[in-house]
Amino acid sequence: METWIKSLKTNTPQEGFELAILLARKGVAYTQPSADVRKKLRPKYAKNADSLTFASQVIASHFQTVAAANNYWK
């Protein structure tokens, strides 16, 4: 496995949120390594409110982790 994350530390909450999104996207890529399959599935979940809500929940969970790692940017 490639090491792609060096730290959860970010300079700003905005950077932290962007890192949370990256963590969520990488999680999907690790779970379904085929880009072709992910591309084929996207139209189904892109228009599904429940799927989009679940994706937001995953990002929020990652953002909580990143925020804690950054002492909530105090």
N, C-alpha and C positions, 0 to 999 in steps of 0.2 A: 504494500500500500504506500502511496505517495504521501509524504508529510506536507500538508498544505496550510495547516494552521499553526502559527508560531506562538500566538498569545490571544487571550480574550481581552487584553487591555486595549482600549481605544481612547482617543483624545476627547471625543464629544459623544453625547447621547445619540446624535445623528449617525455617527460612524458605528456606534454600538448597534443601532437598529439595522443598519446595512449589513453588519456582521451577522446579526440574528437571521436575516433573510438568507444570507449565504449558507449559514449552517443548515437551515431548513432545506434549501435546494440541494446541498451536498448529501443530506440525509436521504432525499428521494433518489438521487443518482446512485448512492450505495445500495439502496433497497432494490432499485430496478436499474441495473447497469446498462441496459440496452436503450440507447438514445432513440432508436426507431420505435420501440414499444412505447416509451414515454411520449413521443410525438403523436403516435396513434391514439393514445388515451386522452391526450390533452383536450380535444373538443368535447369529450364527455363531461369532464369535471369543470371545464372553464365556464360552463353555463349552469352549473349546479350550485345553488346557494349553500347547501350543506357542505359540499366539498370545499368551497371557498372559505366558509366559516371555520372548518377544521384546519385549513392551511393557516389561517390567521391565528388560531389558537397555538399551533406549533411555533410560529414565529414569536408570539407573545411569550411562550415558555422559554425559548432561547434568549429573548431579550431580557427576561428576568435573570437568567444566568449571567449574561454579559454585564448587566447593570451591577449585580452583586460583585462580580470580579473587579469592577471598576469603582468599588465603594460608592456606587450611585453618583459618581462624578462630583463628589464633595471636594 
